[in-house]
């Protein structure tokens, strides 16, 4: 007999002895959480159930559990092992072709949703024909764009009191979502998440395309966007090399922002400015390494009301900026 209690003790010991995991201030709490996630994954049970059934016979899953533990000891993140990561209340499919959605990125989605809610409350049909045309550059798993679209759909249902006819008409006229990335493998992950998570009514108005943020952004319906979101590579190259040395297997392409981490911020700002409608807004994640430099890049690109917002850890994480009104 091999109980859940014994499995937890074994796994935690292996994790805490792993040289790869110890590189990142890995502690007992982290080891216990990873252990419980793997057990939950195999049993298809919530963590609360596991904690209440420590004497459950886990023998049937022992060999597979040992295999997953060794994968984690190699540095491979739990999210890649289970192929899922919760983000903004939804479980996203992930693999090593995309970055694992981070809690810090939820700060961007929160800021965006506040803006969407305000715009919807003050929406004028004749003024903004493309009022909710959204482009999500460097989309990766699609976690930013998909989360925002799902939240927006809930806002619409609330606004129109679940009147499907009014909601459908609004979506067809005023909404579009374009999810773009330079990596074809990342777009495959994004496509699966669109199919699994996006409300059916939004799917016809959603496009998944290959695009490079260093080049002119693709337009939607031959018009500009009201909103652009992005999570570009912004980690300095030297830091990227250090991060990836622990075996985490995240795509360097999605992390490495060049020597200072801002090589791709300037083309992002330039192309976003030319792709936004008058008074359009960009929301982009940035790093604490280079927040001030990034802020100045957006100002120099012509944006106004450029602001930096902090994540839950108090680190500079999100830039919001507005394209000045055309006169």
C-alpha positions as CSV (number, residue, x, y, z in Angstrom):
1,X,0.0,0.0,0.0
2,X,1.2,3.5,-0.9
3,X,-0.9,6.3,0.6
4,X,-1.3,9.9,-0.4
5,X,0.6,10.8,2.8
6,X,3.6,8.7,1.7
7,X,3.4,10.1,-1.8
8,X,3.5,13.7,-0.4
9,X,6.5,12.9,1.8
10,X,8.4,11.2,-1.0
11,X,7.7,13.9,-3.6
12,X,8.6,16.9,-1.3
13,X,11.9,15.2,-0.4
14,X,12.8,14.7,-4.1
15,X,11.8,18.3,-5.0
16,X,13.8,19.8,-2.2
17,X,16.9,17.8,-3.2
18,X,16.6,18.9,-6.8
19,X,19.5,21.2,-7.8
20,X,17.4,22.7,-10.6
21,X,14.5,23.6,-8.3
22,X,16.8,25.0,-5.6
23,X,18.1,27.7,-8.0
24,X,14.9,29.7,-7.6
25,X,14.5,29.9,-3.8
26,X,12.3,26.8,-3.9
27,X,11.0,26.0,-0.4
28,X,8.9,23.4,1.4
29,X,5.6,25.3,0.7
30,X,6.4,25.3,-3.1
31,X,7.3,21.6,-3.0
32,X,4.1,20.8,-1.2
33,X,2.0,22.8,-3.6
34,X,3.6,21.1,-6.6
35,X,3.1,17.7,-5.0
36,X,-0.6,18.3,-4.4
37,X,-1.1,19.6,-7.9
38,X,0.4,16.4,-9.4
39,X,-1.6,14.2,-7.1
40,X,-4.8,16.2,-8.0
41,X,-4.0,15.8,-11.7
42,X,-3.7,12.0,-11.4
43,X,-6.7,11.5,-9.2
44,X,-8.8,14.3,-10.9
45,X,-9.6,15.6,-7.4
46,X,-9.5,19.0,-5.8
47,X,-6.6,19.7,-3.4
48,X,-9.1,20.0,-0.5
49,X,-10.1,16.4,-1.1
50,X,-6.5,15.2,-1.0
51,X,-5.8,17.0,2.3
52,X,-8.8,15.2,3.8
53,X,-7.9,11.7,2.5
54,X,-4.2,11.3,3.3
55,X,-4.7,7.6,3.9
56,X,-6.2,6.9,0.5
57,X,-4.4,4.1,-1.3
58,X,-2.4,5.7,-4.1
59,X,-0.6,2.5,-5.2
60,X,-2.4,2.4,-8.6
61,X,-0.8,5.7,-9.5
62,X,2.6,5.1,-8.0
63,X,4.7,4.5,-11.1
64,X,3.1,7.4,-13.0
65,X,3.5,9.7,-10.1
66,X,7.2,8.8,-9.8
67,X,7.6,9.6,-13.5
68,X,5.9,13.1,-13.0
69,X,8.1,13.8,-10.0
70,X,11.2,13.2,-12.0
71,X,10.0,15.5,-14.7
72,X,9.5,18.2,-12.1
73,X,12.9,17.5,-10.6
74,X,14.4,18.2,-14.0
75,X,13.1,21.8,-13.7
76,X,10.0,21.3,-16.0
77,X,7.2,23.4,-14.5
78,X,4.1,21.7,-13.2
79,X,1.9,23.5,-15.7
80,X,3.8,21.9,-18.6
81,X,3.5,18.5,-17.0
82,X,-0.3,18.8,-16.5
83,X,-0.7,20.9,-19.6
84,X,-2.9,23.4,-17.8
85,X,-2.6,26.6,-15.9
86,X,-5.4,28.6,-14.2
87,X,-5.5,32.3,-15.2
88,X,-8.2,34.8,-14.4
89,X,-10.6,32.0,-13.3
90,X,-10.1,29.8,-16.3
91,X,-7.9,26.8,-17.0
92,X,-5.7,27.4,-20.1
93,X,-4.0,24.7,-22.1
94,X,-0.2,25.2,-22.2
95,X,2.9,23.5,-23.4
96,X,6.5,24.6,-23.9
97,X,5.6,26.5,-27.0
98,X,4.1,29.3,-24.9
99,X,4.9,31.1,-21.6
100,X,3.0,29.9,-18.6
101,X,0.4,32.5,-17.7
102,X,1.5,34.3,-14.6
103,X,-0.5,36.0,-11.8
104,X,1.3,39.2,-12.5
105,X,-0.3,39.4,-16.0
106,X,-3.7,39.4,-14.4
107,X,-3.0,43.0,-13.4
108,X,-3.1,43.9,-17.1
109,X,-6.4,42.0,-17.6
110,X,-7.9,43.8,-14.6
111,X,-6.9,47.2,-16.0
112,X,-8.3,46.3,-19.4
113,X,-11.6,45.0,-18.0
114,X,-12.1,48.3,-16.0
115,X,-11.6,50.2,-19.3
116,X,-14.0,47.9,-21.2
117,X,-16.7,48.3,-18.5
118,X,-16.3,52.1,-18.6
119,X,-16.4,52.2,-22.4
120,X,-19.4,49.9,-22.5
121,X,-21.3,52.0,-20.0
122,X,-20.6,55.2,-22.0
123,X,-20.9,53.7,-25.5
124,X,-22.3,55.8,-28.3
125,X,-23.2,53.7,-31.3
126,X,-22.6,56.4,-33.9
127,X,-19.4,57.6,-32.4
128,X,-17.4,54.3,-32.2
129,X,-18.2,51.8,-34.9
130,X,-15.1,49.9,-34.0
131,X,-15.5,50.6,-30.3
132,X,-14.4,47.1,-29.2
133,X,-12.0,46.0,-31.9
134,X,-9.1,44.4,-29.9
135,X,-5.7,43.2,-31.1
136,X,-3.7,41.0,-28.7
137,X,-0.1,40.9,-29.9
138,X,2.4,38.3,-28.7
139,X,-0.7,36.4,-27.6
140,X,1.0,33.1,-26.7
141,X,-1.6,31.0,-25.1
142,X,-4.1,33.7,-25.7
143,X,-4.7,34.2,-22.0
144,X,-4.9,38.0,-22.1
145,X,-7.2,38.4,-25.1
146,X,-9.4,35.4,-24.3
147,X,-9.8,36.4,-20.7
148,X,-10.8,39.9,-21.6
149,X,-13.2,38.7,-24.3
150,X,-14.9,36.3,-21.9
151,X,-15.3,39.1,-19.3
152,X,-16.6,41.5,-22.0
153,X,-19.2,38.9,-23.0
154,X,-20.4,38.8,-19.4
155,X,-20.6,42.6,-19.4
156,X,-22.7,42.5,-22.6
157,X,-25.2,40.0,-21.1
158,X,-25.5,42.1,-18.1
159,X,-26.0,45.3,-20.1
160,X,-28.7,43.8,-22.3
161,X,-30.2,41.7,-19.5
162,X,-29.4,38.4,-21.4
163,X,-31.3,39.6,-24.5
164,X,-29.5,37.4,-27.0
165,X,-30.8,39.3,-30.0
166,X,-29.4,42.6,-28.8
167,X,-26.1,41.0,-27.6
168,X,-25.6,39.2,-30.9
169,X,-26.2,42.4,-32.9
170,X,-23.8,44.4,-30.8
171,X,-21.1,41.7,-31.2
172,X,-21.4,41.5,-35.0
173,X,-21.3,45.3,-35.3
174,X,-18.9,46.5,-32.6
175,X,-16.6,43.6,-31.5
176,X,-13.7,41.8,-33.0
177,X,-10.7,40.0,-31.4
178,X,-7.5,39.4,-33.3
179,X,-4.9,37.1,-31.6
180,X,-1.5,37.4,-33.1
181,X,1.9,35.8,-32.5
182,X,5.1,35.2,-34.5
183,X,5.2,31.6,-33.4
184,X,3.1,29.1,-35.3
185,X,3.4,26.6,-32.5
186,X,2.1,29.2,-30.0
187,X,-0.8,29.9,-32.3
188,X,-1.8,26.2,-32.2
189,X,-2.0,26.5,-28.4
190,X,-4.0,29.7,-28.7
191,X,-6.4,28.1,-31.2
192,X,-7.1,25.3,-28.7
193,X,-7.9,27.7,-25.9
194,X,-10.2,29.7,-28.2
195,X,-12.1,26.6,-29.0
196,X,-12.2,25.5,-25.4
197,X,-12.8,28.8,-23.6
198,X,-14.3,31.5,-25.8
199,X,-18.1,31.9,-25.9
200,X,-19.5,30.5,-29.1
201,X,-21.0,33.9,-30.0
202,X,-17.6,35.5,-30.1
203,X,-15.8,32.9,-32.2
204,X,-17.0,34.2,-35.6
205,X,-15.5,37.6,-34.7
206,X,-12.2,36.1,-33.6
207,X,-9.1,35.7,-35.8
208,X,-5.8,33.9,-35.0
209,X,-3.0,35.1,-37.2
210,X,0.8,35.0,-37.5
211,X,2.3,38.4,-37.1
212,X,5.6,40.1,-36.1
213,X,5.4,43.1,-33.8
214,X,8.4,44.6,-35.6
215,X,6.3,44.9,-38.8
216,X,3.1,46.8,-39.6
217,X,0.3,45.3,-37.6
218,X,-2.6,43.6,-39.4
219,X,-5.8,45.5,-39.4
220,X,-9.3,44.1,-38.8
221,X,-12.1,44.7,-41.4
222,X,-9.7,47.2,-43.0
223,X,-9.9,49.5,-40.0
224,X,-7.9,50.4,-36.9
225,X,-8.2,49.0,-33.4
226,X,-9.7,50.7,-30.4
227,X,-7.6,48.5,-28.0
228,X,-4.2,46.8,-28.4
229,X,-2.8,44.5,-25.7
230,X,0.6,42.9,-25.6
231,X,3.0,40.9,-23.5
232,X,6.2,41.3,-25.5
233,X,9.6,39.8,-24.7
234,X,11.1,42.3,-22.2
235,X,13.6,40.3,-20.1
236,X,17.2,41.3,-20.7
237,X,19.2,38.6,-22.5
238,X,21.5,37.9,-19.6
239,X,18.6,37.5,-17.2
240,X,16.8,35.2,-19.8
241,X,19.8,32.9,-19.9
242,X,19.8,32.7,-16.1
243,X,16.1,32.0,-15.9
244,X,16.2,29.2,-18.5
245,X,19.2,27.5,-16.9
246,X,17.0,25.8,-14.4
247,X,15.3,23.6,-17.0
248,X,12.0,25.4,-17.0
249,X,11.8,25.1,-20.8
250,X,9.8,28.3,-21.4
251,X,10.4,29.7,-25.0
252,X,13.3,32.1,-25.0
253,X,11.7,33.8,-28.0
254,X,8.9,35.0,-25.7
255,X,11.2,36.2,-23.0
256,X,14.4,37.7,-24.5
257,X,14.0,41.4,-25.1
258,X,17.7,42.0,-26.0
259,X,20.5,43.4,-24.0
260,X,18.4,45.9,-22.0
261,X,15.1,44.1,-22.4
262,X,13.6,46.9,-24.5
263,X,14.6,46.0,-28.1
264,X,11.0,45.1,-29.0
265,X,9.3,47.9,-27.0
266,X,10.1,50.6,-29.5
267,X,8.7,48.8,-32.6
268,X,5.7,47.8,-30.4
269,X,5.0,51.4,-29.5
270,X,5.5,52.6,-33.1
271,X,3.3,50.0,-34.7
272,X,0.7,50.2,-32.0
273,X,0.4,54.0,-32.5
274,X,-0.2,53.7,-36.2
275,X,-2.7,50.8,-35.7
276,X,-4.9,52.5,-33.1
277,X,-7.9,54.7,-33.8
278,X,-8.0,58.2,-32.4
279,X,-8.2,57.9,-28.6
280,X,-7.4,54.2,-28.9
281,X,-5.6,52.6,-25.9
282,X,-2.7,50.2,-25.5
283,X,-2.2,47.9,-22.5
284,X,1.2,46.2,-22.4
285,X,3.1,44.2,-19.8
286,X,6.6,45.5,-19.1
287,X,9.4,44.4,-16.7
288,X,10.6,46.0,-13.5
289,X,14.0,46.0,-15.2
290,X,13.1,48.7,-17.7
291,X,9.8,50.3,-16.8
292,X,11.0,53.9,-17.0
293,X,12.8,53.3,-20.3
294,X,9.6,51.7,-21.7
295,X,7.5,54.6,-20.4
296,X,9.7,57.1,-22.3
297,X,9.5,55.0,-25.5
298,X,5.7,55.2,-25.5
299,X,5.8,59.0,-24.8
300,X,8.3,59.5,-27.7
301,X,6.1,57.4,-30.0
302,X,3.4,60.0,-29.6
303,X,1.2,58.5,-26.8
304,X,-0.3,60.6,-24.1
305,X,-1.5,59.7,-20.6
306,X,1.2,57.1,-20.3
307,X,1.0,55.5,-16.9
308,X,2.7,52.6,-15.2
309,X,0.8,50.2,-12.8
310,X,2.2,47.8,-10.3
311,X,1.5,44.1,-9.9
312,X,0.4,42.4,-6.6
313,X,4.1,42.3,-5.6
314,X,4.5,46.0,-5.9
315,X,6.7,45.8,-9.1
316,X,6.1,47.9,-12.2
317,X,4.2,45.6,-14.5
318,X,1.8,47.3,-16.9
319,X,1.9,50.4,-19.1
320,X,-1.3,52.1,-20.3
321,X,-1.2,54.8,-22.9
322,X,-3.7,56.7,-25.1
323,X,-3.3,57.7,-28.7
324,X,-3.9,61.4,-28.9
325,X,-7.2,62.5,-30.5
326,X,-7.0,63.4,-34.2
327,X,-8.1,66.9,-35.1
